[in-house]
């Protein structure tokens, strides 16, 4: 087995460019599936209207601080980054992973096979396992200093709104996607169709979690992450009981209640957001992307 890296990269760029163009120009592409470009636009507009009509923080401007930066982040992280770098690189890495695993006897397939279960149970298991995997990665982003330097970009938001959901450093994509690939593809071998459905739901809940909306879903707050819970995740001042942060849930909040990382002492509507040195942290895209590397190199010196 040989790997033609150039061919993989060329096919990846051509495939992603073609796919992105079709998404943008045809709201109903791909047929029978979710068009993520238009899905993102529609849910963003709906949730933004809700923020305008029923804002939780009534003194916060409609065009809050960082609104346009976060809007750019949404489209960069969701589409441009995949077009410019991620798809080609990830396809190359996957090819090499499978190549090296073949020396260990891996010939494809999953270590644990759920294919015999009904489709609905496969989808539910995919969702639960994927969400827990992301919870673990999210906790690690806070727990380990080298990872936190990249995750700080997401926490540089000082006024919360729906678009803050997708303000994050592009390196985070590698952390999350690598973990999900290993767990969901190599170990469990789930169908790719499940990823589209679960990802769409996660994006919707993520938008709502960061929105200027004051609800917590009532009794469902112990299962679903929500704005009143997630605002504390972005708290500038961390309590002694949670020195690395709290409320790490992505879609589900239940992991935080299980592992004791939940923290909602009172209404967090007006708490300061960010981190200790937020005042000196860059507030533009280019410098936010380069800041983690500057911190790492300066620390090494």
C-alpha positions as CSV (number, residue, x, y, z in Angstrom):
1,X,0.0,0.0,0.0
2,X,1.4,3.4,-1.0
3,X,0.1,6.9,-0.3
4,X,0.0,9.5,-3.0
5,X,-0.1,12.7,-0.9
6,X,-0.3,15.1,-3.8
7,X,-3.3,13.2,-5.3
8,X,-5.1,13.2,-1.9
9,X,-4.5,17.0,-1.5
10,X,-5.6,17.8,-5.1
11,X,-8.8,15.7,-4.8
12,X,-9.5,17.2,-1.4
13,X,-9.3,20.8,-2.6
14,X,-11.3,20.0,-5.8
15,X,-13.9,18.1,-3.8
16,X,-14.3,20.7,-1.0
17,X,-14.3,23.6,-3.5
18,X,-17.1,22.0,-5.5
19,X,-19.1,21.0,-2.5
20,X,-18.8,24.5,-0.9
21,X,-19.9,26.2,-4.2
22,X,-22.9,23.9,-4.5
23,X,-23.9,24.6,-0.9
24,X,-23.8,28.4,-1.4
25,X,-25.6,28.4,-4.8
26,X,-28.2,25.8,-4.0
27,X,-30.0,25.8,-0.7
28,X,-31.5,22.4,-1.4
29,X,-28.1,20.7,-2.0
30,X,-27.3,17.9,-1.1
31,X,-30.7,16.4,-1.8
32,X,-32.3,14.8,1.2
33,X,-29.6,16.1,3.6
34,X,-28.8,19.3,5.5
35,X,-27.3,22.2,3.6
36,X,-25.0,23.5,6.4
37,X,-24.3,26.9,4.8
38,X,-28.0,27.9,4.6
39,X,-28.8,26.1,7.8
40,X,-26.2,28.3,9.6
41,X,-27.7,31.4,8.1
42,X,-31.3,30.6,8.9
43,X,-30.8,29.6,12.5
44,X,-28.5,32.6,13.1
45,X,-31.1,35.0,11.8
46,X,-33.9,33.3,13.8
47,X,-31.9,33.4,17.1
48,X,-30.7,36.9,16.5
49,X,-34.3,38.0,16.1
50,X,-35.1,36.3,19.4
51,X,-32.2,38.2,21.0
52,X,-33.7,41.4,19.7
53,X,-37.3,40.6,20.8
54,X,-36.6,39.0,24.2
55,X,-33.1,39.9,25.3
56,X,-31.9,38.6,28.6
57,X,-29.4,41.4,29.0
58,X,-31.6,44.3,28.0
59,X,-28.8,46.9,28.1
60,X,-26.6,44.9,25.6
61,X,-26.5,46.4,22.1
62,X,-28.1,44.5,19.2
63,X,-24.7,44.8,17.5
64,X,-22.8,43.9,20.7
65,X,-19.1,44.2,21.1
66,X,-17.4,41.6,18.8
67,X,-20.6,41.0,16.7
68,X,-18.9,41.4,13.4
69,X,-15.7,39.6,14.4
70,X,-17.8,36.6,15.5
71,X,-19.8,36.7,12.3
72,X,-16.6,36.4,10.4
73,X,-15.5,33.5,12.7
74,X,-18.7,31.7,11.9
75,X,-18.1,31.5,8.2
76,X,-14.3,31.1,8.5
77,X,-14.4,28.2,10.9
78,X,-17.4,26.6,9.3
79,X,-16.4,26.9,5.6
80,X,-13.2,28.8,4.7
81,X,-10.9,26.9,7.1
82,X,-12.2,23.5,5.7
83,X,-11.7,24.8,2.2
84,X,-8.2,26.3,2.7
85,X,-6.6,23.7,5.0
86,X,-8.5,21.2,7.1
87,X,-10.1,18.9,4.5
88,X,-6.9,18.3,2.6
89,X,-4.8,17.9,5.7
90,X,-7.3,15.6,7.5
91,X,-7.7,13.3,4.5
92,X,-3.9,13.0,4.3
93,X,-3.6,12.2,8.0
94,X,-6.4,9.7,7.9
95,X,-4.7,7.9,5.0
96,X,-1.5,7.7,7.0
97,X,-3.3,6.5,10.2
98,X,-4.9,3.7,8.3
99,X,-1.6,2.9,6.6
100,X,0.3,2.5,9.9
101,X,-2.6,0.7,11.5
102,X,-2.4,-1.9,8.7
103,X,1.0,-3.0,10.1
104,X,-0.9,-3.9,13.3
105,X,-3.3,-6.0,11.4
106,X,-6.1,-3.4,11.0
107,X,-7.9,-4.0,7.8
108,X,-10.8,-1.6,8.3
109,X,-14.0,-1.9,10.2
110,X,-14.8,-1.1,13.8
111,X,-13.6,-2.6,17.1
112,X,-17.2,-2.4,18.5
113,X,-20.0,-3.0,15.9
114,X,-23.4,-1.5,16.5
115,X,-24.6,-2.1,13.0
116,X,-27.0,-4.8,14.2
117,X,-29.0,-2.3,16.3
118,X,-32.0,-0.4,14.9
119,X,-31.2,2.8,13.2
120,X,-32.7,5.0,15.9
121,X,-30.6,3.4,18.6
122,X,-27.4,3.8,16.5
123,X,-28.2,7.5,16.1
124,X,-28.9,7.9,19.8
125,X,-25.6,6.1,20.8
126,X,-23.7,8.2,18.2
127,X,-25.1,11.4,19.7
128,X,-24.3,10.4,23.3
129,X,-20.8,9.1,22.6
130,X,-19.9,12.1,20.4
131,X,-21.1,14.5,23.0
132,X,-19.2,12.9,25.8
133,X,-16.1,12.8,23.7
134,X,-16.4,16.5,23.1
135,X,-17.0,17.1,26.8
136,X,-13.7,15.3,27.5
137,X,-11.8,17.4,24.9
138,X,-13.4,20.6,26.2
139,X,-12.3,19.8,29.8
140,X,-8.8,19.1,28.5
141,X,-8.7,22.5,26.7
142,X,-9.2,24.1,30.1
143,X,-7.1,21.7,32.2
144,X,-3.9,21.8,30.2
145,X,-2.0,25.0,29.8
146,X,-0.8,24.4,26.2
147,X,-4.4,23.7,25.1
148,X,-5.9,26.5,27.1
149,X,-3.7,29.0,25.1
150,X,-5.7,28.1,22.0
151,X,-9.1,27.9,23.8
152,X,-8.6,31.4,25.2
153,X,-9.7,32.7,21.8
154,X,-13.2,31.4,22.4
155,X,-13.2,33.0,25.9
156,X,-12.1,36.4,24.6
157,X,-15.8,37.1,24.1
158,X,-16.8,39.9,26.5
159,X,-20.4,40.2,25.5
160,X,-22.3,37.1,24.7
161,X,-24.4,36.5,21.6
162,X,-25.3,33.6,19.3
163,X,-22.3,34.1,17.0
164,X,-19.9,33.8,19.9
165,X,-20.5,30.1,19.6
166,X,-18.1,29.8,16.6
167,X,-15.4,32.2,17.7
168,X,-12.6,29.7,18.3
169,X,-9.0,29.1,17.2
170,X,-8.8,26.9,14.1
171,X,-6.5,24.5,16.0
172,X,-9.4,23.4,18.1
173,X,-10.9,21.7,15.0
174,X,-7.9,19.3,15.0
175,X,-8.4,18.5,18.7
176,X,-12.1,17.8,18.5
177,X,-12.1,16.1,15.1
178,X,-9.2,13.8,15.9
179,X,-10.8,12.6,19.1
180,X,-14.2,12.1,17.3
181,X,-12.5,10.3,14.4
182,X,-10.7,7.8,16.7
183,X,-13.8,7.2,18.9
184,X,-16.6,7.3,16.4
185,X,-14.9,5.9,13.3
186,X,-12.1,3.6,14.4
187,X,-13.7,2.2,17.6
188,X,-17.4,2.3,16.9
189,X,-17.6,2.7,13.1
190,X,-20.7,4.8,12.9
191,X,-22.2,5.9,9.6
192,X,-21.3,9.4,8.4
193,X,-25.0,10.2,8.0
194,X,-25.3,10.3,11.7
195,X,-22.6,12.9,12.0
196,X,-24.6,15.4,9.8
197,X,-27.7,15.0,12.0
198,X,-25.9,15.3,15.3
199,X,-23.7,18.1,14.2
200,X,-26.7,20.2,13.0
201,X,-28.4,19.7,16.4
202,X,-25.1,20.6,18.2
203,X,-24.8,23.8,16.2
204,X,-28.4,24.8,17.0
205,X,-27.9,24.2,20.7
206,X,-24.5,25.9,20.7
207,X,-26.0,29.0,19.1
208,X,-28.8,29.1,21.8
209,X,-26.3,28.5,24.6
210,X,-24.3,31.6,23.6
211,X,-27.4,33.8,22.8
212,X,-28.6,36.7,24.8
213,X,-31.6,34.6,25.9
214,X,-32.7,33.9,29.5
215,X,-34.0,30.4,29.6
216,X,-32.8,27.0,30.9
217,X,-35.5,24.6,29.6
218,X,-36.9,23.9,33.0
219,X,-36.4,20.3,34.2
220,X,-34.5,19.6,31.0
221,X,-31.7,21.9,32.2
222,X,-30.2,18.8,33.8
223,X,-29.9,17.2,30.4
224,X,-29.5,20.0,27.9
225,X,-26.9,22.8,28.0
226,X,-28.6,26.2,28.1
227,X,-27.9,30.0,28.2
228,X,-28.2,30.3,31.9
229,X,-25.8,27.5,32.5
230,X,-23.3,28.3,29.8
231,X,-22.9,32.0,30.8
232,X,-21.0,30.7,33.9
233,X,-18.7,28.8,31.7
234,X,-17.5,32.2,30.3
235,X,-17.2,33.8,33.7
236,X,-14.1,35.9,34.1
237,X,-13.7,35.2,37.8
238,X,-13.5,31.5,38.6
239,X,-14.4,30.1,42.0
240,X,-11.9,28.3,44.1
241,X,-14.0,25.1,43.8
242,X,-13.5,25.2,40.0
243,X,-10.1,26.6,39.2
244,X,-10.1,25.3,35.7
245,X,-13.6,26.3,34.8
246,X,-17.1,24.8,35.0
247,X,-20.1,23.7,32.8
248,X,-18.1,22.1,30.0
249,X,-21.1,20.5,28.3
250,X,-21.4,21.0,24.6
251,X,-25.0,19.9,23.9
252,X,-25.7,17.8,27.0
253,X,-25.3,19.3,30.5
254,X,-25.6,15.9,32.2
255,X,-21.9,15.2,32.1
256,X,-21.2,18.2,34.3
257,X,-23.8,17.0,36.9
258,X,-22.3,13.5,36.8
259,X,-18.7,14.6,37.2
260,X,-19.3,17.5,39.5
261,X,-18.2,20.3,37.2
262,X,-21.6,22.0,37.3
263,X,-21.8,25.5,38.8
264,X,-24.7,27.9,38.7
265,X,-24.7,29.8,42.1
266,X,-27.2,32.4,40.9
267,X,-28.3,34.3,37.8
268,X,-25.2,35.0,35.8
269,X,-26.9,37.5,33.5
270,X,-24.6,40.4,34.3
271,X,-21.3,38.7,35.4
272,X,-18.0,39.8,33.8
273,X,-16.9,37.5,31.0
274,X,-13.5,36.5,29.7
275,X,-10.4,35.7,31.8
276,X,-7.9,37.4,34.0
277,X,-5.9,39.3,31.4
278,X,-8.7,39.9,28.9
279,X,-8.0,43.6,28.8
280,X,-4.7,43.1,27.1
281,X,-5.8,40.2,24.8
282,X,-6.1,40.9,21.1
283,X,-9.6,41.7,19.8
284,X,-9.0,41.1,16.1
285,X,-8.9,37.9,14.0
286,X,-5.3,37.8,12.9
287,X,-3.8,38.6,16.3
288,X,-6.1,36.1,18.0
289,X,-5.0,33.4,15.7
290,X,-1.3,34.1,16.2
291,X,-1.5,34.9,20.0
292,X,-1.4,31.3,21.2
293,X,1.8,30.6,19.2
294,X,3.4,33.9,20.5
295,X,2.6,32.8,24.1
296,X,4.0,29.3,23.6
297,X,7.3,30.6,22.0
298,X,7.7,33.3,24.6
299,X,7.2,30.8,27.3
300,X,9.8,28.4,25.8
301,X,12.3,31.3,25.8
